[in-house]
Amino acid sequence: MIIRDMFLRITMDSQAGDKMRVNLPMSLVQIALDTGVNITGNSALSQIDLQQIVTLVRHGAVGNLVEMESADGELLRVFVE
């Protein structure tokens, strides 16, 4: 699959019931990185290294890249499809 046809998807669910869903075309992520535009305005998203994700995808990584659960029950999932 070509990177420009892929989507970066980030989901975060808090124990309090809050849900965050981010779906970004990988082509937009690449343009933002190339031009220096910050697309990680949310504090949770600011911890994600988008350049590293693009590098992983260019080397063939797809599917779940990160999946973790914090001690207080927050679930974070970063994946590319």
C-alpha positions in Angstrom: 0.0 0.0 0.0 1.2 3.5 -0.8 1.7 5.9 2.2 -0.5 8.6 0.6 -3.4 6.1 0.7 -3.0 5.4 4.4 -4.5 6.9 7.5 -3.0 7.5 10.9 -5.6 6.7 13.5 -5.3 7.6 17.2 -7.9 6.6 19.8 -7.9 7.4 23.5 -10.5 6.4 26.0 -10.5 7.6 29.6 -12.0 5.7 32.5 -14.3 8.7 33.0 -15.9 7.9 29.6 -14.2 10.5 27.5 -13.4 9.4 24.0 -11.0 11.0 21.5 -10.7 9.9 17.9 -8.2 11.3 15.5 -8.1 10.2 11.8 -5.4 11.8 9.7 -4.4 11.0 6.1 -0.7 10.1 6.1 -0.3 12.5 3.2 -1.5 15.4 5.5 0.9 14.2 8.2 3.8 14.2 5.8 2.9 17.7 4.5 2.6 19.0 8.0 6.1 17.6 8.9 7.6 19.0 5.7 6.2 22.5 6.3 6.6 22.6 10.1 2.8 22.9 10.7 1.9 21.6 14.2 -1.1 19.2 13.9 -0.7 17.9 17.5 -2.5 20.7 19.3 -3.9 18.3 21.9 -1.5 17.7 24.9 -1.9 13.9 24.5 -1.1 14.1 20.8 2.0 16.3 21.4 3.7 13.2 22.9 3.5 11.3 19.6 6.5 11.5 17.3 4.9 11.8 13.9 8.2 11.7 12.1 9.0 8.4 13.7 5.5 7.1 12.6 6.1 8.2 9.0 9.5 6.5 9.1 8.0 3.2 10.4 5.3 3.3 7.8 7.8 3.9 5.0 9.6 0.8 6.2 6.4 -1.3 6.0 4.9 -1.0 9.5 1.1 -1.0 9.4 -1.6 -1.9 11.9 -1.1 -1.3 15.6 2.0 0.7 16.3 1.3 1.5 20.0 -1.3 0.1 22.3 -1.2 0.9 26.0 -3.3 1.1 29.1 -2.3 3.4 32.0 -2.7 2.6 35.6 -5.8 4.9 35.8 -7.5 3.0 33.0 -6.8 5.2 30.0 -6.5 3.3 26.8 -4.3 4.7 23.9 -4.0 3.1 20.5 -2.0 4.4 17.6 -2.4 2.5 14.3 -2.0 3.0 10.6 -4.2 1.4 7.9 
